[in-house]
Amino acid sequence: MATPAPRNTAIDAYRGFVMFLMMAEVLSLSKVAEAFPESAFWHLLAFHQTHAEWVGCSLHDLIQPSFSFLVGMALPWSIASRLAKGGTFRSLLVHSIWRSLLLAWLGIFLRSTHSPQTNFTFEDTLTQIGLGYTFLFLLGFRSERAQWIAFGLILSGYWLAWALYPAGGPGAGVPADWPNNFTGFAAHWNKNANLGQTFDLWFLNLFPRPKPFLFNAGGYLTLSFIPTLGTMLLGLIAGGWVRNSAPAVPLKKLLAAGVAGLALGLLLHFTGLCPIVKRIWTPAWTLFSGGACFLLLAVFTWLTEVRGYRKWAFPLVVIGGNSIAAYFMAHLFEKFIIDSLHTHLGRGPFQVFGGGPEPFTTGLAVLAVYWLLLWWMYRRKLFLRI
């Protein structure tokens, strides 16, 4: 019978950091930057709180791959815990299928909160993870070698499918002079003029919707769940390294994998074989962002497991230990909390530094409320699990 390992502080702290970045959208740094057009400081912060328009990467772009990576990383502990409690492969498989369906539906639910009817769209973080989770679970019972082979097949097969699909010019809803339009071989990954767009034009119109689907304004795609599975696989492999080496820390492995991922992603990008585009989760993005995830994990592992700096990580652990609750708070509670603060305190306290920083000071108050709610749940051992 497998023996469950104790919780890993580094994983909870890393997850908490990722969820904090997501919740911190309430700081509205772009609005503050607009109020201070000459401030390089506010514009730098605003850039890292928004997604790259197409090519490239900001800190905000690392939220979704980190979340996906950590789902994979947690799986070895989850499997061991359930087996230790008497679970069988059959029961675990049924649970993984149920979890896949629930995650996909929760993503659709959140995308439908301001829609007149169910908004069947599958590019949301939870939905993307849900679509690949059962495959991840099955690979969790395979050897590391088999996991690496699966990772290679996923990325190479996905790249080949896109490379063989006819390259297009500017896609639907994209101006011809848009500076991010690719030419040459890279045009296979142009916005709304690619294999994934063609698939969605067929697939998404199978569902009831107020008007026919034509394109996603941000370029996001359903098929991105396939390379996202690759990101989760990297997390699964990392989780195996960390769990199997405990109490030792595989820091060199994590650092080497991080550097290799960044280098390979950049190599594909600058040779023109495959651009780094988060919005369509290109294979180059999978490698590049996966490398960044390994390095972030290495940093949190070094701080908490090697140096023993665990007290500083407590505020992040509070968030990371209840990531699903934090996810829902960020998507559902923001307006209610802001309206309540304005009702009972007025806007004066949030304009103490003037009108320009008001979105930021208001956001700080909302973040404090989020954290206090999560801390209350943490103290009472109330953890939202799927």
C-alpha positions in Angstrom: 0.0 0.0 0.0 1.3 3.4 -1.0 2.2 5.8 1.8 1.0 9.4 1.5 3.7 12.0 1.9 3.3 15.2 3.9 2.3 18.4 2.1 5.1 20.2 0.3 5.3 23.8 1.4 7.1 24.9 -1.8 4.1 23.7 -3.9 1.6 25.4 -1.7 3.7 28.6 -1.7 4.1 28.5 -5.5 0.4 27.9 -6.0 -0.4 30.7 -3.6 1.9 33.1 -5.6 0.1 32.1 -8.8 -3.3 32.6 -7.3 -2.2 35.9 -5.8 -1.2 37.2 -9.3 -4.6 36.2 -10.6 -6.5 37.8 -7.7 -4.3 40.9 -8.0 -6.0 41.8 -11.3 -8.3 43.8 -9.0 -5.5 46.3 -8.6 -6.4 47.6 -12.1 -2.8 48.6 -12.8 -3.6 49.5 -16.4 -6.1 52.1 -15.2 -3.5 53.6 -12.9 -0.9 53.6 -15.8 -3.4 55.5 -17.9 -3.7 58.1 -15.2 0.1 58.5 -15.1 1.1 58.3 -18.8 4.7 59.5 -18.1 5.4 57.0 -15.3 7.6 54.1 -16.5 7.0 52.4 -13.1 3.2 52.1 -13.4 3.5 51.1 -17.1 5.9 48.4 -16.2 3.6 47.0 -13.6 0.6 47.3 -16.0 2.5 45.4 -18.7 3.1 42.5 -16.3 -0.6 42.4 -15.3 -1.8 42.0 -18.8 -1.3 39.3 -21.4 1.1 39.8 -24.3 -0.8 41.0 -27.3 0.4 37.9 -29.3 4.1 37.1 -29.2 6.1 37.2 -26.0 5.5 36.8 -22.3 4.6 38.9 -19.3 4.4 37.8 -15.7 0.6 37.6 -16.1 1.1 35.1 -19.0 2.7 32.6 -16.6 -0.5 32.3 -14.4 -2.3 29.7 -16.5 0.8 27.5 -17.3 1.8 27.6 -13.7 -1.7 26.6 -12.6 -1.7 23.8 -15.1 1.9 22.7 -14.2 0.9 22.6 -10.5 -2.2 20.4 -11.3 0.2 17.9 -12.8 2.7 18.3 -10.0 0.1 17.5 -7.3 -1.0 14.3 -9.0 1.6 11.9 -7.5 0.6 13.0 -4.0 -3.1 12.7 -4.8 -2.7 9.2 -6.3 -0.6 8.0 -3.3 -3.0 9.4 -0.8 -6.1 7.7 -2.4 -4.3 4.4 -2.8 -3.2 4.6 0.8 -6.8 5.0 1.8 -7.8 1.8 0.0 -8.7 3.2 -3.4 -8.4 1.1 -6.5 -7.3 2.1 -10.0 -10.9 1.7 -11.1 -12.2 4.0 -8.4 -9.5 6.5 -9.1 -10.2 6.5 -12.8 -13.9 7.1 -12.2 -13.0 10.0 -9.9 -10.6 11.5 -12.6 -13.3 11.4 -15.2 -15.7 13.1 -12.8 -13.1 15.7 -12.0 -12.5 16.3 -15.7 -16.2 16.9 -16.3 -16.6 19.1 -13.3 -13.6 21.3 -14.1 -14.8 21.7 -17.7 -18.3 22.6 -16.5 -17.0 25.0 -13.9 -15.1 26.8 -16.6 -18.2 27.1 -18.7 -20.2 28.3 -15.7 -17.7 31.1 -15.0 -17.7 32.2 -18.6 -21.5 32.3 -18.5 -22.0 34.6 -15.5 -22.7 37.7 -17.6 -24.3 35.8 -20.6 -28.0 35.6 -21.4 -27.6 31.8 -21.8 -24.9 29.1 -21.2 -21.8 30.3 -23.0 -20.2 27.1 -24.4 -16.6 28.1 -24.7 -13.6 25.9 -23.8 -10.6 28.2 -23.6 -11.0 28.9 -19.8 -8.2 27.7 -17.6 -10.4 25.2 -15.7 -12.0 23.9 -18.9 -8.6 23.4 -20.6 -7.4 21.5 -17.6 -10.6 19.5 -17.4 -10.3 18.4 -21.0 -6.9 16.9 -20.5 -7.0 15.8 -16.9 -8.1 12.1 -17.4 -5.3 11.6 -19.9 -2.9 13.1 -17.3 -4.2 10.7 -14.7 -3.6 7.7 -16.9 -0.1 8.9 -17.6 0.4 9.2 -13.9 0.6 5.4 -13.7 3.2 5.2 -16.4 7.0 5.4 -16.0 8.9 8.7 -16.3 10.3 7.5 -19.6 6.8 6.9 -21.0 5.7 10.3 -19.7 8.6 12.0 -21.6 7.7 10.1 -24.7 4.1 11.1 -24.4 5.2 14.7 -24.0 7.3 14.6 -27.1 4.6 13.0 -29.1 2.0 15.6 -28.0 4.2 18.6 -28.9 5.6 17.2 -32.2 2.3 15.9 -33.3 0.5 19.1 -32.5 3.3 21.1 -34.3 3.1 18.9 -37.4 -0.7 19.3 -37.6 -0.4 23.0 -37.6 2.6 23.1 -39.9 0.7 21.0 -42.5 -2.4 23.1 -42.3 -2.4 25.8 -45.1 -0.8 29.0 -43.8 -3.0 32.1 -43.9 -2.7 35.8 -43.9 -4.5 38.0 -41.4 -7.3 36.1 -39.7 -10.9 36.9 -39.0 -11.2 40.2 -37.2 -7.5 40.9 -37.5 -6.4 44.1 -39.4 -4.1 43.5 -42.3 -1.6 46.0 -40.8 -1.6 44.4 -37.3 2.1 44.3 -36.3 1.8 40.8 -35.0 0.8 39.1 -38.3 3.5 36.5 -39.2 4.9 36.0 -42.7 6.6 32.9 -44.1 6.5 29.6 -42.3 5.4 31.3 -39.0 2.2 32.3 -40.7 0.8 28.9 -39.7 0.4 30.4 -36.3 -1.4 33.7 -37.3 -4.3 34.9 -35.2 -7.6 33.5 -36.2 -6.1 32.0 -39.4 -5.0 28.6 -38.2 -6.0 25.0 -37.6 -7.5 25.8 -34.2 -9.7 28.6 -35.6 -11.0 26.2 -38.2 -11.8 23.6 -35.6 -13.6 26.1 -33.4 -15.6 27.5 -36.3 -17.1 24.0 -36.6 -17.0 22.8 -33.0 -18.4 25.8 -31.2 -21.3 26.2 -33.6 -22.5 22.7 -32.6 -23.7 24.3 -29.3 -26.7 26.7 -28.8 -25.5 30.3 -28.8 -27.2 33.7 -29.3 -25.3 34.1 -32.7 -23.0 32.0 -34.7 -19.4 31.8 -33.5 -17.0 33.5 -36.0 -13.8 34.0 -34.0 -12.5 34.6 -30.5 -11.4 38.2 -30.1 -8.3 37.2 -28.1 -7.4 34.4 -30.5 -7.9 31.7 -27.8 -8.7 28.2 -28.9 -10.4 25.0 -27.7 -7.6 22.8 -29.1 -5.1 24.5 -26.8 -6.0 21.8 -24.2 -3.7 19.4 -26.1 -0.4 21.3 -25.5 -1.8 22.3 -22.1 -1.7 18.6 -21.3 2.0 18.8 -22.2 2.4 21.6 -19.6 0.6 19.4 -17.0 2.8 16.5 -18.0 5.9 18.6 -17.1 4.3 19.2 -13.7 3.7 15.5 -13.3 7.3 14.7 -14.0 8.5 17.5 -11.6 6.1 16.1 -8.9 7.6 12.7 -9.4 11.1 14.1 -9.0 10.3 16.0 -5.8 8.3 13.3 -4.2 10.7 10.4 -5.0 13.7 12.3 -3.8 12.3 13.5 -0.5 13.6 14.5 2.0 16.4 15.5 -0.5 15.6 18.3 -2.9 16.2 17.8 -6.7 17.2 21.4 -7.2 19.8 20.7 -9.9 17.2 18.8 -11.9 14.7 21.5 -11.6 17.1 24.2 -12.6 18.4 22.1 -15.6 14.9 21.4 -16.8 14.0 25.1 -16.5 17.0 26.3 -18.5 16.5 23.6 -21.1 12.8 24.6 -21.5 13.5 28.3 -21.9 16.4 27.6 -24.4 14.4 25.2 -26.5 11.4 27.5 -26.7 13.6 30.4 -27.7 15.4 28.3 -30.3 12.1 27.3 -32.0 11.0 30.9 -31.9 14.1 32.6 -33.3 14.6 29.9 -36.0 11.1 30.6 -37.2 10.0 27.0 -36.7 7.4 27.9 -34.1 6.7 31.2 -32.4 6.2 31.7 -28.7 2.5 32.6 -28.4 0.6 32.0 -25.2 -2.9 32.7 -26.5 -2.8 29.6 -28.8 -0.4 27.6 -26.6 2.2 26.9 -29.3 4.7 24.1 -28.7 7.3 26.7 -28.3 5.2 28.4 -25.6 4.8 25.0 -23.9 8.5 24.6 -23.7 9.3 28.2 -22.8 6.6 28.6 -20.1 7.3 25.0 -18.8 10.9 26.1 -18.3 9.7 29.2 -16.4 7.6 26.9 -14.2 10.5 24.7 -13.4 12.6 27.7 -12.4 9.8 29.2 -10.3 9.4 25.9 -8.6 13.1 25.7 -8.0 13.1 29.2 -6.4 10.2 28.3 -4.0 11.8 24.9 -3.2 15.1 26.6 -2.4 13.5 29.2 -0.2 11.2 26.9 1.8 12.8 23.4 1.7 16.6 24.3 1.5 16.8 27.6 3.4 13.8 26.8 5.6 12.2 30.2 5.1 8.7 28.9 5.7 7.2 31.7 7.9 7.5 34.3 5.2 5.6 31.9 2.9 2.6 31.5 5.2 0.5 34.2 3.5 1.0 32.4 0.2 0.3 29.0 1.7 -3.0 30.3 3.0 -4.0 31.1 -0.6 -2.3 28.1 -2.2 -4.0 25.7 0.1 -7.4 26.8 -1.1 -6.7 27.6 -4.7 -10.2 26.7 -6.0 -11.8 28.9 -3.5 -9.4 31.7 -4.4 -10.2 31.2 -8.1 -13.9 31.6 -7.5 -13.5 34.6 -5.2 -11.5 36.4 -7.9 -14.1 35.7 -10.5 -17.3 36.2 -8.5 -16.7 38.4 -5.5 -14.9 41.5 -6.8 -17.9 43.7 -7.6 -19.8 42.7 -4.4 -16.8 43.6 -2.2 -16.1 46.9 -4.0 -19.8 47.9 -3.8 -19.9 47.0 -0.1 -16.7 49.0 0.6 -18.1 52.0 -1.1 -21.5 51.7 0.6 -20.0 51.5 4.1 -16.8 53.6 3.8 -17.5 55.8 0.8 -14.8 56.5 -1.8 -12.8 59.0 0.3 -10.5 56.5 2.0 -9.5 55.1 -1.4 -8.7 58.6 -2.8 -6.2 59.4 -0.1 -3.5 59.6 -2.8 -5.7 61.3 -5.3 -8.0 60.0 -8.0 -5.3 58.4 -10.2 -4.2 55.6 -7.7 -7.8 55.0 -6.5 -8.2 51.7 -8.5 -5.0 50.5 -6.9 -6.0 51.4 -3.3 -9.4 50.0 -3.8 -7.9 46.8 -5.2 -5.6 46.5 -2.1 -8.6 46.6 0.1 -10.3 43.9 -2.0 -7.2 41.8 -1.8 -7.1 42.1 1.9 -10.8 40.9 2.1 -9.9 37.9 -0.2 -7.0 36.9 2.0 -8.9 37.3 5.3 -11.7 35.0 3.9 -9.1 32.5 2.9 -7.3 32.8 6.2 -10.6 32.2 8.0 -11.1 29.0 5.9 -7.5 27.9 6.5 -7.9 28.3 10.3 -11.0 26.2 10.3 -9.6 23.6 7.9 -12.2 24.4 5.3 -10.7 23.5 1.9 -12.6 23.5 -1.3 -11.7 20.3 -3.2 -12.7 18.9 -6.5 
